[in-house]
Amino acid sequence: MLNDSPTLPKFKDLLTKKILLGNEPSPELIAILTIYFVQGILTLSRLAVSFFLKDELLLGPVQMSTIMGICAIPWMIKPLYGFISDSLPIFGYHRKPYIVMSGILGCVAWGCLGTVVHTSTTATIMIIISSLSVAISDVIVDSIVVERARNESEAKIGSLQSLCWGSSAIGALCTAYLSGLLLEYFTTRIVFLITALFPLIISSVAWLITEKPFNQDHKKGNNTKDQLLKIRQAITQKTIWLPTLFIFIWHATPKTESAFFYFTTNELHFQPEFLGRIRLVTSFASLIGVWAFQRYFKHIPFRTMITAGIFLSTALGMTNLLLVTHTNRMLGIDDHWFSLGDSLIITVIGQIVFMPILVLSTKLCPPGIEATFFALIMSVLNVAGTVSYALGSIMMKWLGITEHQFDSLWLLIILTSCASLIPIFFVKLLPDDRIDNDVLI
C-alpha cells in the first residue's frame, strides 16, 4: 500500500522542517498560504496601473502619487474590517464568508478596469475597490495567522509569519517578469482582465479554513461591547502604543517612488519588459530577505535590528544619486545593470528589517481581538504610507519635478534620504527585547 511506504514519513518530515519551517501541513495551512500567494500574484497589475495612469489617462507624477495615496485608504481603515469580522458573523462564521466576498470584489474591480473605465475618477474608484478586496482578505488571514502564531514555541517564533510572507514573495516572483513582458504584447486592459481571475482563487480556498460556527446563543451586542472594551484597554498600554507610534514615524517619511517611475521610463527609457525584470529581482530579493531573517537575524534585539536597518537602507537609498546624475555611466556601469543590482540589495535589507516589525505587531495583539488589533496596527502603517506619498507629492511640486523635468530629482533623493534617518531618534520607543522573547501581555 502507498500509505505503508517508508518514504512518505520522510517526505512529510522534510516538508514540515525544511519547507514549512516546522509548521504541520494541513488544509488550513494550504488555504492560508494560497491566499498570501495570490496576494503576491496580484502585483501582476502594478506596472499596468502605472502605465495606464501615465500613458492612457495622461497623468503626471504628482497626480499619480496623489492617486496612489488615495487608493491606500482601504488599508487605512483595516480595523473596521477586523472589527466587523470579529463581531458580526455571517451564517455563523467570522472568517470564511468575508474571504469569499473579498475575492468577488477584486474580480469585479479588475474586470471594470479592463472594460468600462475611461477617466481618472472611475479609475481611482476601481483601484480603491481592488485595494479594498485585498485589504479585507489580508485582515482576515492575518487574524488567523496571529491566532496561530501566539501558540508558537520559542524555537518556531516568527516561522509562520516568515512562511506567509515567503508565500507572498513567491507569488510576486511568479508574475514579476510577466508584469512587464505582457505589456510588450498586450494592452493594460488585457492585463487587468487577466488579473481579475486570481481573486476568485481566494474565494475558492476560503472553505478550507478551520472555523467553528459562531454560538448563536451569545448575544451579538455583548460581543461588540467586549471587543470595544478590549481595544480601549489595549491602546492605553504604553507597551502597545509606543511601538505603534514608532511604526508610524518610520513609514511616514517621504517617498520618491512616483518621480522615479517617470524618470526611469521617460528619461532612461526603460521598457515595460525591463521593469518586469526589476520586479522579478525585487521579488526574489524579498524571498531572500525573509529567509535571511528566519535563518540569521530573528534572535537580534528589536532596537539593534531596526537601527542598523535604517542606517543601511538610507546609505543604499543614496546610491540612486549615481543613477540620477549619470555618474554610474562614468564608472562604466550600464543604467540597466545598476538598477538591477541596486534594487536587489535595497529590497533584501528592507525585507529583513520589516520582518521584526511584523513579529512585534503580532505580539502586540491581545487575545480575542486579533483581527481587529492587528489590522489597527497595520492600518497605522498604511496611514503612514499615505502621509509618505503626500509628503513626496508636496516635495515634487515644490522642486518642480514633472513627467519631463528631473533637474531637481537629485535634491529630492537627498532630502528624502535624510528624512529616512528621523526614526533613529525614536527607536527607544521600541522594546529592547529579543524578537523571540515575549514583549508584553
Secondary structure, 3 states (H helix, E strand, C coil): CHHHCCHHHHHHHHHHHHHCCCCCCCHHHHHHHHHHHHHHHHHHHHHHHHHHHHHHCCCCHHHHHHHHHHCCHHHHCHHHHHHHHHHCCECCECCHHHHHHHHHHHHHHHHHHCCCCCCHHHHHHHHHHHHHHHHHHHHHHHHHHHHHHCCCCHHHCCHHHHHHHHHHHHHHHHHHHHHHHHHHHCCHHHHHHHHCCCHHHHHHHHHHCCCCCCCCCCCHHHHHHHHHHHHHHHHCCHHHHHHHHHHHHHHCCCCCHHHHHHHHHHHCCCCHHHHHHHHHHHHHHHHHHHHHHHHHHCCCEHHHHHHHHHHHHHHHHCCHHHHHCCHHHHCCCCHHHHHHHHHHHHHHHHHHHHHHHHHHHHHCCCCCCHHHHHHHHHHHHHHHHHHHHHHHHHHHHHHCCCCCCCCCHHHHHHHHHHHCCHHHHHHHHCCCCECCCCCCC
